[in-house]
């Protein structure tokens, strides 16, 4: 099974356009030793119930109105259970873990039932927030790539989900961090020359640890800054 995070820019374009372009390749995937060859799409932002089951307040007939499960059914088809519920083609499915609670999971299942879809079209995940109310953002720590170079070609990396309110939009390109009277200020989309300035130091480069820092050093740095 392969899971693909699909909300980096436009989840609905992935689910209605890219799937069509890659349909033959998806259906041609060969089962592994366990007999699995499924590709599951992961919509990781927005209202989980509306993303999966559709938003009745959206434009009628639009992907947002239909929801992800119906969009996939229109492209890949599937079968029906003895009770008449639709099951997507065995090569595709959905997985959702962001903001999933027992209450939301129940609403999604009820929404699927109302649309005539079986519950096994979707796999639920549970994140750290639901599990113990701690996340990578609890202490403001998250690691994300913003720039890469492949075969000498530079590429700015970022996420800006169309299904999100904007809170998940990330920094883009080469970064520079400057220290001010009120704290640190981030500047993105910098030139290579600008990126060399500021407070950032190279710690990892091409798989190598360039600058090693012990836990005690970090603690002392935090104490001295208070």
N, C-alpha and C positions, 0 to 999 in steps of 0.2 A: 504494500500500500504506500502511495506517495501522497503527502499532504502539501498543498501549495497555498501559502499566504497570498491572498488575491486582492487585498484592499489597499496596496501601496499607493496607488493613484486613483483608479476608477474601477471598483469592484464590478459594477454593472457592465462595463465594457469587456472585462475579462469573461464574465459569465455569459454574455450574449454574442460577442464578436470573436474573441480569441478561441473560445471553445469550438466555434464553427470552423475556423481556420485549421485547428489542430484535431478536429474530430476523428479523422481517419487514423492518425497516429495514436490517439487515446484508445480507440477501439481495437487497435492492433497490438496493444501491449500484451506481452506474453506472461502467463502466470509464473510466479516463482515456485520454490520447492514446497511452499505451503498452499499453493493454488491461488495465490492472491495477485491481482493485477489492477486493483482499483486505484483511481485517482480521486482524491477528495479535495474540494475547494474550501478554503478557510476564509470566510468573511470576518475580519477581526476588529470591526469598528461599527458604530451606529447602534440602533435598537435591534437586538437579536431577534425579537419576535417579528418585527416588520421586515427585516432583511431576509429571513427564511420564508415567512408565510405571506409577505406582501403588505403594502400600506394602502388601506382602503381610501385614504385621503389624497393619494397621488393621482396623477393623470391616468385615466382609465386606459388600459392596454399597454402601459409603459412597463418596463422591467421592474421598476420600483413598486408599481401597483401589483404585479403578478407575484413577486417574491422569487428568491433564488431557486427553490425546489421546482416551481412551475416552469421557470426559464430552462432549467436543465431537462425537464421532461419534454418540452417542445423540441429540443435539439437532439436528445439521445433516445427519447422514448423509454420503454421498459415493459414490465409485465404487471399483472394484477394478482393479488392474493385471492384465496377462496372467498374472503369476505368482501372482495371488490375494491380493496385499497391499492393504489398505484405504487409500484416499486421501481425506482429508476434503474436503467441499464446497469448491469453488474460492474461495469467499468468506471462508473462515476458515482459521486456522493458528496456530502457536505460534512464539515466538522466545525463546531463552534465552541470556543472556550472563554472568550472575552466577556466578562460581566455576567456569566451564567450563574444563576442561583436556582434553588429548587422551584421557586415561584415562577421564574422566567422559563425554566425547562418545561414546567407543566403548561404554561400558556402556549409555548411553541408546539408541544404535542397536541394540544387542543386545536391549535390553528391548522396543523397538518391534517388532523382528522376531519376538520370542517371542509378542507379543500379536497378530501378524498385521497390523501397520501398516507402511506404506512410510516410508522415511527422509525423503521430501520433505514430510512433514507438519510438519516442524520446521526452523527456521533457527537455526544456532548463531552466537553472537557471542563475541568474545574481549575481556576487559577488561584494564585496565592491570596488574592484579595478575599475571595469567598471562603477559602480554606482557613486562613488565620488573620485576615485583615492586615497583612503586611505585603508590600510589593517592592519591586526594584526602585520605585519612586519614593518609598517611605523616607529614605535618607537622601533623596535626590541623586541616586546613582543608577545610571543606565549607560551601557556601552553600545554605540551605534556607529556604523561606517558612514562617512559623509563624502569620501573621495577615494578613488582607486585608479590604478594605472595598469592596463592590460596591453601587452605587446607595444609598450611605449605610448599608448594613447590614453590620455587623461579622461576621467569620467566622474561627474558630480553625482553623488548618491544621496537620495532623500526620500521621505515619504510625506504625502499630503492627501490622505484618504478623502474621496468625494463623499463617503458615507459618514464622515465624522464632522464634528462641530468646528474643527480647526485646532483643537487641543493637542492632537497627535502629530501636527506638522513639525518636521524636524529641521535641524540646521542642514545647510547644503554646501557642498564643495569644501575647499581648503578653509581652515578656521584660524582665527587669531583671537586671543583672549588678553584684554588689557585690564590692569588694576586701576580702580578709581577710588575716590574717597568713600564711596558707599558700597564698594565690593568689586566684583569682577564683571566685565562687560564682554559679551561675545559678538564677534563680527564674522559672518560667513561669506562664501564666494570671494575669497581673497586670492590675490595673485601669489605665485610661489615666493616672491620677494616679501610680500606683506606677511605671509604665513610664517616666515622665519623670525618675525618680530614678536613682541608680547611675552606672555608668561608661560606659554606651553613649552614643554621639553619632550624630546623623543624618548619614549620608554621601550616600545617595541618597534622593530623595523624588519620587514621581510622574514618574519618568524623568529627573530633573534631578540633576546632581552638585552637592551642597551643600557638601561639604568635600573639597577636593583635597589629596592627600598624596603627596609624592614618595618614590621608592624610598630615597633617602638618609635621609630622615626616619625611615622604618621601620627601617632598619639601625641608625641612631643610638639609636632607642628600645629596640631589642633589646639593643644593647651596654650601654646604661645600666642595664638591668634585671638584668643578670647579676651 
